[in-house]
Structures are given as structure tokens and as C-alpha cells.
């Protein structure tokens, strides 16, 4: 694995650490490709039940690598077009991954780093960390799925407020607005994130994948179509080993044992 993304195994959980600390883990093509490759590899690995993404140093990720953008031989527009292509593949893989993906926000998450965090299923935020939409203050349009995830998390009015004013968002405010799942003291960030992943890993990954897909697609599906997808998903889960285990465990009044 390229060292711009560090891989650490914690039994059934894998930790992916963005590793460009001197650049505040800014996203360049190499980093986006390495993160995508890791997500593809561990998504296909049955021994891995969850993913935690974090950053090294003082930041989660400051967003797109502006030095790359300004140095591009064909100008900033071509640079952003190229970079966004790779970052978009990465965030799409996060949304497609049928396993829990947790962002452990150790520092600033801005611009593309903000959007990357929002693409994850859950966000655990250190008390000292900050979120910043980051694009519009620099006269740029939001990318990396931010315009998709942000209104779904906080509603259209709040999303527009965040986009228009682009104020830094402290941890407690992020929690109150529903941007993050938990806020924890800085030294506890990684432990809490890994424990959350381990808790989710005890549940049925097959069911998690179905529900994640249904919820992600729900805003673009009609009532009748969503009901039909739910019915098919329920039948598929009931026919899976985990569903059968859950039903028997419920009747037998014992804890279920999933993902065997």
C-alpha cells in the first residue's frame, strides 16, 4: 500500500490513515487512488467487518491539494476536473461499501476533506477538531458529494446556510446540527471510533449493506418503488444465514451470532 495512506489492522477492523501531515492531508490524485484501492480491497475481504478513516498529524484533511491545482499545466479548471474524477470514485466507493465506514475526525476537515467525512456512514469528532465547508469562500463549487450528503444530514435550509456563510463549525455545533455522530475528548478519538466499528461488526453486515443502500437511494425513489425494494430486501435478509440466525435467536431468547 502506498504510504500516502497507512493501513493498520485491528482484527476485523481496518484503519486507513491519510498520511500527508505536512500538507494537512490534502487530497491529491495519489492519495485518492490509494484510498480507493484500500476500500476496494477491504470491501472484498470477508475478514474485514468495518473501516475507520482518519488523518495523521493535525488534520483529518484540508481538502484538495491547491499546490497541485495551481501547478497544473492546463490550468486550475483542468486540474480540478482531473482531481475530482479520482476523489469522486473514492467517495462513491464509500457509499457503495456494504460495511460500516467511520470517519475519525482528529483535526480540521475542510473542502474535499469535509465532503469525504460526510460520505462516511458515521463521524466521530475530537473536541478540538473543526469542520469547514471551505469551497464557497474561495469562489468554488462544492464537490466530492457534499451537495448530496449535506442536505440529507441537516436539511436544505441548514445546508444552504453552511454553504453560503462557510463559517468554521466547532465540534459541539456539529453534533447539535447532526453533522457528526459523537464528540469525544481528543485522546479517546481512535479508541471510541474503533469500539464503534467493533460494535457494528457484531451485527449482521448483510443486513447493514441492504439498509445502507435503501437509505442512500431513498431520496430519489418513489414511495411505491421504495416499498417494493423494502419488501425484496426483507425477504432477502430473511433468507440469509444472518436473518435465520436472528429469528431463531429471538425465539430462543439468546444473543445472535452473525457473520459466521
N, C-alpha and C positions, 0 to 999 in steps of 0.2 A: 504494500500500500504506500502511495506517495506520502512523504512526510508533511505535506500541507494539511493532511487530515490524519490524525493519530487514532489508532484503533486499540481499545482496551476491552478485553473480555471479562465480564463478571458473571461467570457461569452462563445462564441462559439470556443474560442481558449484555448488549454491546454498547459501549460508549464511544461516540465519534467526536473527536475534539478538533475544531478548526484551529489550525496551527500556523498562523502568520501574526504572532503577537506584536511585532514591531509595526505592522500595518493595521493594527486593531482588527485583525482577522477579516480584512476587506476581501470581498469576493472577486476573484479573477477566474479566468477560464479553467486554469489548472485545478483550483480549489473546487469549483462547481463540478467538474468532471470526476474528481476523486471522491467527492461526497456522493454523487450519483452512483458511481461504481460500487461503493461500500453499501449503499442502500439496496442495490440490485442483488449483490452477493448475499447479504444477510437476510434480505427478504426471502430469498430462495432456500436459506439454510434452516431446516426443521429444528435444529438445536437452539436456534435463537428465537426468543419469545418477545423481545422488546428492544427498542433503540432509544438511547439518550444522546442528544446532540448538545454540545457546549462549546465554549471557546477557551483558548489559552490566554493567559495574561489578563489585561484589564478590561477586555471587551468580549461580548458574545460575537458580534460582527458589526462593523461600522458601515456595511453596505458595499456597493460596487466600488471597485478599485479605480478611483478617479485618475491616478497616475497612468494607468493603462488607457483610460478613455482619452486623456489629453495627448498621449503619445502615439495614438493610432494613426497610421499613415494616411488613412482615408477620412479622418476627422471624427468628432465625437458621435455624430449620428450613426456612422458605420460601426463604431466601437460599441455603443450601447446595443445596437441591433445584434451584433455578434455575441456580446456578453449575455444579454437577456435570453438568447436562444439556449445557452447552456444552463443558466440558472433556472429557466422555466422547466427544462427537463428534470432538474433536481427536485423542485417543489412539487411537480406532478408526480414524481415517484413517491414522495412522502404521502401525498393524498391517496395514491393507489395502494400503498403498502398495507397489507391486511394484518398488520401487527401494530401495537401502540408505539408512537413516536413522541418523545417528551423533549421539549427544549428546556435546558437548564441555563437560565439567563444569569450569567455571572457578572455581567457589566453592560455597557451600552449596547442596545440593539437598535440600529438606525438604518433608514433607507432599505436596501435589499435585505439587510440583517433583520430588520423589523418584520418585513414580509416573510422571510424564511421562518422566523419564530411563529408567526401567525399560521403558517401552513402546517405546523406540527399539531398533533392531537391535543396535547396538554402543554402548559407552560408553567414552570416553577421559577420564581424570580427572587434573586437575592435582594435584601433590603436596600442595599446601596445602588442597585442597578437602575438604569433609566431606559425608557423606550422613546424613540423619536421617529415619526414618520419620515422626515428628512428630505423627501423629494421636492415638495412644492416650494419650500423656502429657497431652493436653488433653481426655481422655474422649470422643474422637471415633472414628468407624469409618473405616478406610482406604477411599479411593476412587480414581478415575482408573485403575482396572485393577490397582492394587497387589496385591490379593489373588489376582489371576490370574497376574501375571508373577513375583511374588516367590517363591512355592514352586516355580515352574518353573525358576528360576535357581539357587536354593540348597537346595531340598528343603523338605519340610514342617516338620521339626523346627527348622531354622535360621530359616525364615520366621516361625515362632511365637515364637522367641527374639527376633528383631528386632522383632516386633510387641508383645510383652509388655514387654520391658525398655526399648525405644526409646532405646538409647544412641547417641551420635554415632559414626559409622563413619569412621575415617581411611582415606586412600587405599590404603595397603598392606593393611589389613584387608579393604577392599572387593575388592581384587584377589584376595587369598587365598580369599575366600568365593565368588568368581565373580560378584560384582555388576557388575564393570567388566571391560572387555577389556584396557585398558592403563593404566598410570600413567606420567606424564611430568612433567619439570620444568615449572613454570608457564609460562615464556616460550615453550615449544615446543608448548603445547597446541593452538593453532589450526593450526599447520603440520602437526603429526602427524595431526590429525583430517582435514584436507583431503587429505593424502597417502593416508590410509587410504581415503577416498572415491574418490580418483583410481585407486587400485589396484583397487578393486571395480568401478569404471566400465570397466576394461579387460576384465572378464569379461562373460559373457552376462547381460544384465538379464532376458531372457525366462526363462532357467533360474533365476536368483535369485528371481524372483517365484513360480515354481512351488514351489521348495524352501521359501521362507519361509512360504507358505500351508500346505504339507504339515506342516511342523514346528509351526506355530502351532495347527493343528487336531488334531495327533496325540494329545493327551491326552484328547480327547473322542470318539475314533474307535475302533471295534473293530479287532482285528488283521486280519480278513478285509477290512473296508471300507478300511483303510489300504493294504493290499497292492493292492487294485483301483485306488485313487487313484494309487498309485505307478506302476502299470502304464500307466494312462492318461496320467499326466504324462510318463513316459519316452517314450511314443510321440509325444506332442505335441511334446516338445523335439526328438526325432529328426527330426520332420517340419518343424521350423522352420529358417530360414536359418542361425541360430547353431549348431544341432545338426549340420546338414550340414557347416558350416564346421569345427566341432570334429572331426568324424570324418575329414574329408579332411586336415586339418592333422596329425592324429595319424599317419595312414598316410604322409603326405608328409614327416613329421619336420620341420615348420616351426611357428613360432608362429601361433596362430589370430588372426583379426581379426574381432571380434564387433561387434554393434550398428551395422551399416552400413545 
